[in-house]
Amino acid sequence: MSLVVVGSMAFDALETPFGKTDKIVGGAATYISLSSSYFVKPVNVVSVVGGDFDQSHVELMHQRGISTEGMQVKENEKSFFWSGRYFNDMNSRETLVTELNVLGDFDPIIPDSYQGCEYLMLGNLAPQVQKTVIERLRNRPKLIVMDTMNFWMDIALDELKETIKLIDVLSINDEEARQLSGEYSLVKAAKKIMAMGPKFLIIKKGEHGALLFNEEKVFFAPALPLEEVFDPTGAGDTFAGGFIGYLASSGDISFESMKRAVIYGSAMASFCVEKFGTERLKNLTQEEIDGRVRQFVNLVAFDTVLQ
Amino acid sequence: MSLVVVGSMAFDALETPFGKTDKIVGGAATYISLSSSYFVKPVNVVSVVGGDFDQSHVELMHQRGISTEGMQVKENEKSFFWSGRYFNDMNSRETLVTELNVLGDFDPIIPDSYQGCEYLMLGNLAPQVQKTVIERLRNRPKLIVMDTMNFWMDIALDELKETIKLIDVLSINDEEARQLSGEYSLVKAAKKIMAMGPKFLIIKKGEHGALLFNEEKVFFAPALPLEEVFDPTGAGDTFAGGFIGYLASSGDISFESMKRAVIYGSAMASFCVEKFGTERLKNLTQEEIDGRVRQFVNLVAFDTVLQ
């Protein structure tokens, strides 16, 4: 049940209608590894940071059973930095600053201790880098889940299509599914995207929940109706971490198990948005997670009169 | 279990990305009564049409057990006419023509045979007209459900607030809930709106499903992921018809029963959008409706590992 997580570790500076932050720790691998650490240990991170990265955050990761042996530290360079501002509806945002820094020439290293991992989570990165990670694993993992973004559809579509041929589960949002497929209907989009390689597709719809498809079936998980979404940064990565973490802990990669994994991912994401950055993901209890999953169960539960 | 349905009966001319229609029969009372007729008989319609209305449609309603005794016919006037065009995403539309015609001075008449009805569905109309209907019923129905639109929030907010004080369930879409409450969060919006009178609130989110609130609980019903939405006209009214029709047939107006009613309403709406106008609502079978409800059950069903 070993898990390897690949992605950025970064600084983010955020503005939401509720306030703004200085540089705080963010990045796909940060959110994914924290979220999955509530389900499986060790979580093995492959990433790259600069000499400026926050050492106390790395210690927190270690305390949560996350290995950073595959995290390269480039002492004389700076960590990836992203700054963005959310609009009032919290569903749209604008990027203010993107500084690639160490991510610009990221050449992922897989420590020997990570070899033989059964579960691989490819967080949002250049598709060529994601592919390199797959190639550098000596045995193909039992399950490869991949997240990506419209950015790569715009500038590296061919490489993206090469990479998604190699994976099992693709996780993207609704607009990205439409862009990748050229179909407005998500049902049609799902068919076209699965024909590109992945046997499973997750379409994230933010506050409107998430859809899980395989060739024959579809499952829908709502998002919890929340009073406040404080900061949506990292919600998709936190979802992915809960999703693959649950699968790795259960060892069951059937469609039925993936449904439960989508619910656990949604529950983790619902915590993430309650505070700025990773704050809410640092000290969750099993009771809190189980309680949140129960809220999902109750949200959609009804008895039918059908036999 | 008698049901009275109030609303427009009209001609619509529609343009969607899939084609356009000449004048076809539409209107809130048309969709609501057809949809509810699959659950309860008689459905008693209160409406007004001109001498130009389609008599064959009235005969279809009679065949489906719908009474039109409360439908006034103004022989020398014209029926309400609405023309609109849907954009590619089918979630937004523009109004091309609105001709109020007979609806301009609609003074609803409640036939004696309708008195004593237990269920009242107030379809979208001027709030003052909706209020008049309540006042003209000698006994207050067991359950009053009301639909309205942003149009009335813009031009008749005070009358709207007076009317919603008198009802049990308000059914509006997400943008209307935000406009009426001044809150972006739907959870906060729901609290404010229920404080205005209704004990229950339904927030319709189109392709993203519907939320049902009471003071303490929330229930979420997804919309079916469909390959094609052919024509969304009347989907909200069809939902309302299935909702109140199911409640009237069961006689149970508890929150648990309303959850099932939301699922039946969603199932009926999923048929409505498959063809232009009321076409798909004319000849459904019980097997088709039950099959559709089963799809909703399966869409959200998962087993948890929680005890």
Contacts between the chains, C-beta under 8 A, distances in Angstrom:
chain1	res1	chain2	res2	distance
A	88	B	184	6.5
A	89	B	184	6.4
A	184	B	88	6.6
A	184	B	89	6.4
A	184	B	90	8.0
A	185	B	226	7.1
A	185	B	227	5.6
A	185	B	228	6.4
A	185	B	229	7.7
A	186	B	225	5.8
A	187	B	225	4.9
A	187	B	226	6.5
A	187	B	227	4.7
A	188	B	227	5.8
A	205	B	208	7.0
A	208	B	205	7.0
A	208	B	208	4.1
A	208	B	209	7.5
A	209	B	208	7.6
A	209	B	209	7.9
A	209	B	222	7.3
A	211	B	225	6.3
A	218	B	225	5.7
A	218	B	299	6.6
A	219	B	299	6.7
A	219	B	300	7.5
A	219	B	302	7.0
A	220	B	222	4.5
A	220	B	225	7.2
A	220	B	299	4.9
A	220	B	300	5.7
A	221	B	300	7.7
A	222	B	209	7.3
A	222	B	220	4.5
A	222	B	222	6.8
A	222	B	300	7.8
A	225	B	186	5.9
A	225	B	187	5.0
A	225	B	211	6.3
A	225	B	218	5.7
A	225	B	220	7.2
A	226	B	185	7.2
A	226	B	187	6.5
A	227	B	185	5.6
A	227	B	187	4.7
A	227	B	188	5.8
A	228	B	185	6.4
A	229	B	185	7.7
A	250	B	305	7.9
A	256	B	302	7.4
A	256	B	303	7.1
A	259	B	301	8.0
A	259	B	302	4.1
A	260	B	302	5.7
A	260	B	303	7.2
A	260	B	304	6.5
A	260	B	305	6.8
A	263	B	302	6.2
A	263	B	304	7.4
A	290	B	306	5.7
A	293	B	304	6.4
A	293	B	306	6.0
A	294	B	306	6.3
A	297	B	304	5.9
A	297	B	306	7.4
A	299	B	218	6.6
A	299	B	219	6.7
A	299	B	220	5.0
A	300	B	219	7.5
A	300	B	220	5.7
A	300	B	221	7.6
A	300	B	222	7.8
A	300	B	300	4.4
A	302	B	219	7.0
A	302	B	256	7.4
A	302	B	259	4.1
A	302	B	260	5.6
A	302	B	263	6.2
A	303	B	256	7.1
A	303	B	260	7.2
A	304	B	260	6.5
A	304	B	263	7.3
A	304	B	293	6.4
A	304	B	297	5.9
A	305	B	250	7.9
A	305	B	260	6.8
A	306	B	290	5.7
A	306	B	293	6.1
A	306	B	294	6.3
A	306	B	297	7.4
